[in-house]
Amino acid sequence: MKAPAHGLRKCSQLFNRRKIINQRLTRKFVGIFFALLVGGLMIAIFAVLIFSPQPANSNALTPDIAHLIRMSLIQAALSTAISLIVGIALAWSLNRLRFWGRSIIISLLATAIVAPGLVIALGLISVWGRAGWIADFADLFAFNWPGGIFGLFGIVLAHTVLNGAFAAHLLLARLSAIPAQKLKLAQSLVLAPWQRFAILDWPAISSALPSLASIIFLLTFTSFPIVLLLGGGPSNQTLEVAIYSAVRLDFDLKTAAMLALVQLGICVAIILPTLGSTQNFSNSGNTSSHHWPDRGIVKFIQIAILIIAIFGFTSPLLAVLQKGLGPEFFETITRPSFIKAAQNSLILGTISAAITLFVAIRIAMTMAITRSKIAKAVFVTPIFAYLVMPSVVLSLGFFIGSRNLGISNAVAAPMVLIIANVLLALPFVYAMIAPAIKSIHSRYDKQARALNLSGFKRWQLVERPLLGREIGLALALTFSFSLGDLGVISLFGTAEFSTLPWQMFRAMGAYRNNDAATIAAIMLLISMAVFLILPSLFNRSVKIAEN
Amino acid sequence: MLKIENLKFSHPGQKTPLIYNLVLHPGKTGNFNGPSGCGKSTLLDLIAGFLQPTSGKIMLDGKDIVGLEPEQRPVSILFQSDNLFDHLSVRKNLQLGLAKNPDTKVSTIQNVLEQVGLTEFIDRPASSLSGGQKQRIALARTLLANQSILLLDEPYSSLDKINADKMRQLVEQLTIENNWHTLIVSHLAEDEKQAKSLP
């Protein structure tokens, strides 16, 4: 009697094992598929750029590549250094100080990374420009404010607002993750503030700096709308803006392709040494439960840093809202062109967010079950493709490709925008999702397999509830990135097919400053609302699942 | 003498406050046993000044130390693990103990290392030491700081039996020699045996 039962059990075990192997193969296949898709796309764009023929009607002058490289490097190096210094100082102050509204300030810092560059640039002009807040304030004391926001100062300031806040948010998470026990130990040993910084804070911060610096450097090196708006002339032009000018203004595709290759080469040289450490971003750990404030002069310095930083970061945003929510607000938002652009932006943002999340999760799941280091490198490299191929370069490839294939802009534009938005957000979303998926896998994979949970059922019961916060943040991040992107639409945008950033850029070009301010205010409000609502919405679903 | 009188504390959301009463004579080791969540570590945090009680007194030789900042209290503290900064050398870790006792000479470092039997480790990075060695170095640092109260939070839980016994003996010996008031929070039966004077 025992033999058939034993046989059945063995048969069932074999079936289950085969099922598990199949599931794992399917997971790997999906991951490989996406990695190859993204990688293939990159290679295709690269090929298009290399083999692009010289157009007959080119009328551009040969650009001074050495100057473009020098200018791109100088502004990026300055922006990175100042952003990191500001980020460290602000994170240090926020770590030590406790006050009403602290959590709101920290949330605002998190949203800075997704605040559209175009909006920040407009906000800075409204604060630091000749007719801005500072000039008004200087007038009270009969002082003539020169309003030198255009040029290197403006570019670096705008990049510091965006990336300094980003750095502060990440570094604060590092400081908050210092174990309470270490803090208590240091406090009982009466470490001086400088000793505390050197022994406790610096090791926590410094391990994040190389990857953080390389990301900020790449973001600023390839920055487009800020340099375009605040550059103030050819002397401050960077490679990214020169590519845009070559295509959009001169229609010189050969030069654009050559500049794109130069930019690619520099970006690859920067990204390769730090590719492995990029994931460190999300290892923020738990917030320390012990608070140890500094006292005396050190506390005074921290309060001063906080006040200056809050003014620096929030004033451009407040200026945009003040200017944008004026009397012309309703007139602007009821225009058919605005409604159409807003619809396009919202639809493209939603689709991009969903696709990015899906792709990031699938690749992260593949990575979680992959042991080979070579295979891991193959899967993860395409994720960081955007970092070496910025949006203007990417859209240039698509632009030339669609022209060669005879596809009209109107057809190609939405697809290109979605693909570019996905690639743009993928490194950030992956860095957010992958560590969580890896930890869920190592903790629950055996249990899930023992319970025969697989496919959609496993996703519903295990991964989705535990990934709630990350899913919300990832969706918000991708949506906001997509909403504010000017790089791709700058080549594909027309009067017929437009998005909010393109509308805003056109309004500024036509000196319709009130229209531009209204669109900027709406983009800012949507970004902030999405960033505040989506994570808490998904967090709530996690709590319900836990209960 | 360390005397804790009606020391009350409530964690957020806790309805019934924790109330502590305790007397500990110099040169004696007290042990506080109990299940998880009964407030053992909270007592150490209150004595060290990391938490503020709602009422009550912590009297050391007749003086109430409740109003003092953690940095001003005559307290050394040792945890279950992570008592050293792994990226610093043993020497630098020990030197940190001098801040609370500026009269101690730097040359004393060698003496305290002799007392814990680890002289040859002085220039090694803390990360290269075993769990037991780390605990003994941390104990050597409390010797340098030489504070009246020594608090130990599950100090032997991460050690094997041989190392835990060595550490136990060392703590008892140093407590007697230096007239410390040593309070151990632990769930191990061996520590309870060591306790002598807790009422």
Interface residues (C-beta under 8 A of the other chain):
Chain A: P179 Q181 K182 K184 L185 Q187 S188 L189 V190 L191 A192 Q195 I199 L200 P203 H290 W292
Chain B: D45 A48 F50 P70 E71 V75 S76 I77 F79 D82 N83 F85 H87 L88 L96 G97 A99 K100 R141 A145
